[in-house]
Amino acid sequence: MNALAEAARMLGDMELSAGQLAQLRALDRKYAQRRFEGRRSEAELLDLLRSDILAMLTPEQERALRPK
């Protein structure tokens, strides 16, 4: 599980700010540690990661993801 790869899959070519890219790097470390601890399944961790990625988006970015 890689936060940057998952964000690319979810967001496509959406431009992210420098702060959002830093958040993704932090999420990558966070979820790598959680995988190592083994307390949650891969599916649970992936759901949490996706939720964290969506939570860091601006309202404009969220609207851009909605189907038209």
N, CA, C and O of each residue as an XYZ file, in Angstrom:
272
protein
N       0.855     -1.170      0.000
C       0.000      0.000      0.000
C       0.896      1.225      0.000
O       1.787      1.371      0.837
N       0.639      2.091     -0.949
C       1.411      3.305     -1.104
C       0.435      4.468     -1.239
O      -0.389      4.491     -2.153
N       0.530      5.427     -0.331
C      -0.416      6.541     -0.324
C      -0.335      7.366     -1.599
O      -1.361      7.819     -2.108
N       0.862      7.564     -2.118
C       1.002      8.364     -3.335
C       0.374      7.652     -4.523
O      -0.296      8.286     -5.339
N       0.578      6.361     -4.631
C      -0.011      5.602     -5.735
C      -1.530      5.548     -5.611
O      -2.235      5.666     -6.613
N      -2.034      5.374     -4.412
C      -3.484      5.326     -4.211
C      -4.113      6.682     -4.517
O      -5.189      6.749     -5.111
N      -3.445      7.762     -4.113
C      -3.961      9.095     -4.421
C      -3.982      9.320     -5.930
O      -4.938      9.892     -6.454
N      -2.954      8.885     -6.626
C      -2.920      9.027     -8.082
C      -4.063      8.247     -8.718
O      -4.691      8.724     -9.664
N      -4.336      7.051     -8.205
C      -5.432      6.243     -8.730
C      -6.778      6.925     -8.482
O      -7.635      6.956     -9.365
N      -6.958      7.470     -7.279
C      -8.226      8.094     -6.904
C      -8.444      9.450     -7.565
O      -9.559      9.777     -7.972
N      -7.375     10.236     -7.668
C      -7.506     11.637     -8.052
C      -7.105     11.921     -9.494
O      -7.355     13.013    -10.004
N      -6.495     10.965    -10.142
C      -6.068     11.178    -11.520
C      -5.016     12.260    -11.601
O      -4.042     12.252    -10.848
N      -5.216     13.195    -12.520
C      -4.221     14.242    -12.729
C      -4.527     15.522    -11.955
O      -4.042     16.595    -12.314
N      -5.329     15.415    -10.894
C      -5.659     16.577    -10.072
C      -4.374     17.167     -9.488
O      -3.522     16.443     -8.972
N      -4.255     18.477     -9.578
C      -3.080     19.144     -9.026
C      -3.238     19.285     -7.515
O      -4.279     19.713     -7.019
N      -2.186     18.917     -6.803
C      -2.183     19.019     -5.345
C      -1.182     20.083     -4.920
O      -0.169     20.308     -5.582
N      -1.485     20.725     -3.812
C      -0.575     21.747     -3.281
C       0.637     21.072     -2.645
O       0.644     19.863     -2.414
N       1.646     21.865     -2.370
C       2.831     21.341     -1.692
C       2.446     20.776     -0.324
O       2.976     19.748      0.097
N       1.532     21.445      0.362
C       1.076     20.962      1.663
C       0.358     19.624      1.561
O       0.533     18.752      2.412
N      -0.447     19.464      0.519
C      -1.154     18.196      0.326
C      -0.176     17.073     -0.019
O      -0.359     15.934      0.411
N       0.856     17.390     -0.790
C       1.866     16.370     -1.093
C       2.610     15.963      0.179
O       2.940     14.791      0.358
N       2.870     16.916      1.050
C       3.506     16.600      2.337
C       2.575     15.721      3.174
O       3.025     14.792      3.844
N       1.277     16.020      3.132
C       0.312     15.191      3.854
C       0.317     13.760      3.315
O       0.229     12.805      4.087
N       0.417     13.612      2.011
C       0.457     12.272      1.419
C       1.698     11.509      1.867
O       1.623     10.313      2.153
N       2.826     12.187      1.930
C       4.044     11.516      2.406
C       3.882     11.081      3.859
O       4.325      9.998      4.243
N       3.245     11.932      4.665
C       2.998     11.579      6.064
C       2.036     10.396      6.166
O       2.224      9.503      6.992
N       1.001     10.396      5.318
C       0.066      9.268      5.302
C       0.769      7.985      4.894
O       0.476      6.915      5.428
N       1.688      8.087      3.958
C       2.431      6.912      3.510
C       3.193      6.296      4.681
O       3.171      5.081      4.873
N       3.858      7.129      5.450
C       4.597      6.628      6.628
C       3.637      6.063      7.671
O       3.894      5.008      8.252
N       2.536      6.764      7.904
C       1.548      6.329      8.898
C       1.008      4.935      8.564
O       0.939      4.064      9.432
N       0.629      4.735      7.307
C       0.038      3.449      6.935
C       1.079      2.351      6.789
O       0.759      1.177      6.975
N       2.306      2.699      6.462
C       3.377      1.694      6.457
C       3.588      1.175      7.875
O       3.781     -0.024      8.080
N       3.551      2.075      8.849
C       3.706      1.667     10.252
C       2.523      0.801     10.692
O       2.708     -0.208     11.371
N       1.326      1.192     10.308
C       0.146      0.404     10.681
C       0.184     -0.997     10.064
O      -0.221     -1.970     10.701
N       0.668     -1.096      8.827
C       0.808     -2.424      8.195
C       1.793     -3.271      8.984
O       1.556     -4.454      9.226
N       2.894     -2.658      9.380
C       3.927     -3.371     10.131
C       3.362     -3.883     11.460
O       3.675     -4.995     11.885
N       2.537     -3.076     12.106
C       1.952     -3.477     13.394
C       0.979     -4.637     13.234
O       0.812     -5.431     14.160
N       0.342     -4.749     12.090
C      -0.525     -5.883     11.805
C      -1.827     -5.954     12.568
O      -2.413     -7.031     12.676
N      -2.295     -4.846     13.098
C      -3.534     -4.864     13.892
C      -4.794     -4.811     13.040
O      -5.877     -5.162     13.507
N      -4.657     -4.374     11.793
C      -5.818     -4.252     10.908
C      -5.531     -4.962      9.592
O      -4.379     -5.136      9.194
N      -6.601     -5.363      8.934
C      -6.443     -6.027      7.642
C      -6.047     -5.006      6.579
O      -6.206     -3.800      6.768
N      -5.533     -5.506      5.467
C      -5.176     -4.634      4.342
C      -6.403     -3.857      3.854
O      -6.308     -2.671      3.538
N      -7.541     -4.529      3.796
C      -8.767     -3.872      3.323
C      -9.170     -2.735      4.257
O      -9.569     -1.666      3.795
N      -9.069     -2.954      5.555
C      -9.394     -1.895      6.517
C      -8.441     -0.714      6.369
O      -8.864      0.442      6.374
N      -7.158     -1.016      6.238
C      -6.177      0.050      6.090
C      -6.394      0.835      4.802
O      -6.259      2.059      4.789
N      -6.726      0.146      3.732
C      -6.969      0.821      2.460
C      -8.190      1.736      2.567
O      -8.171      2.851      2.047
N      -9.239      1.281      3.228
C     -10.425      2.128      3.432
C     -10.078      3.374      4.240
O     -10.523      4.476      3.918
N      -9.281      3.192      5.290
C      -8.871      4.332      6.112
C      -7.991      5.294      5.320
O      -8.146      6.511      5.421
N      -7.074      4.750      4.539
C      -6.200      5.582      3.713
C      -7.024      6.402      2.727
O      -6.802      7.605      2.582
N      -7.962      5.765      2.057
C      -8.807      6.486      1.097
C      -9.584      7.598      1.779
O      -9.720      8.693      1.234
N     -10.088      7.320      2.960
C     -10.819      8.326      3.720
C      -9.910      9.505      4.072
O     -10.317     10.661      3.952
N      -8.684      9.216      4.506
C      -7.732     10.277      4.840
C      -7.355     11.101      3.607
O      -7.193     12.318      3.700
N      -7.217     10.451      2.468
C      -6.900     11.180      1.238
C      -8.043     12.127      0.883
O      -7.802     13.289      0.555
N      -9.262     11.651      0.944
C     -10.408     12.508      0.627
C     -10.540     13.651      1.622
O     -10.952     14.749      1.249
N     -10.196     13.410      2.880
C     -10.323     14.434      3.922
C      -9.361     15.598      3.712
O      -9.621     16.700      4.196
N      -8.272     15.381      3.009
C      -7.287     16.457      2.823
C      -7.613     17.365      1.631
O      -6.940     18.374      1.419
N      -8.630     17.015      0.863
C      -8.970     17.795     -0.322
C      -9.725     19.066      0.045
O     -10.437     19.126      1.047
N      -9.549     20.068     -0.788
C     -10.316     21.304     -0.622
C     -11.734     21.059     -1.145
O     -11.960     20.098     -1.880
N     -12.683     21.912     -0.779
C     -14.042     21.757     -1.312
C     -14.079     21.763     -2.846
O     -14.848     21.015     -3.451
N     -13.259     22.595     -3.468
C     -13.220     22.649     -4.933
C     -12.729     21.312     -5.509
O     -13.269     20.820     -6.499
N     -11.716     20.741     -4.885
C     -11.202     19.454     -5.350
C     -12.241     18.351     -5.155
O     -12.380     17.472     -6.006
N     -12.967     18.393     -4.047
C     -14.025     17.405     -3.809
C     -15.091     17.495     -4.887
O     -15.548     16.475     -5.402
N     -15.487     18.709     -5.227
C     -16.508     18.896     -6.271
C     -16.017     18.361     -7.612
O     -16.798     17.792     -8.375
N     -14.754     18.534     -7.900
C     -14.199     18.042     -9.170
C     -14.251     16.529     -9.271
O     -14.268     15.989    -10.377
N     -14.277     15.834     -8.145
C     -14.333     14.364     -8.158
C     -15.747     13.830     -8.348
O     -15.923     12.685     -8.764
N     -16.748     14.638     -8.050
C     -18.137     14.181     -8.154
C     -18.506     13.959     -9.608
O     -18.109     14.724    -10.487
N     -19.270     12.901     -9.853
C     -19.744     12.679    -11.225
C     -20.645     13.822    -11.677
O     -21.411     14.375    -10.889
N     -20.541     14.159    -12.935
C     -21.342     15.275    -13.462
C     -22.594     14.787    -14.138
O     -23.380     15.592    -14.636
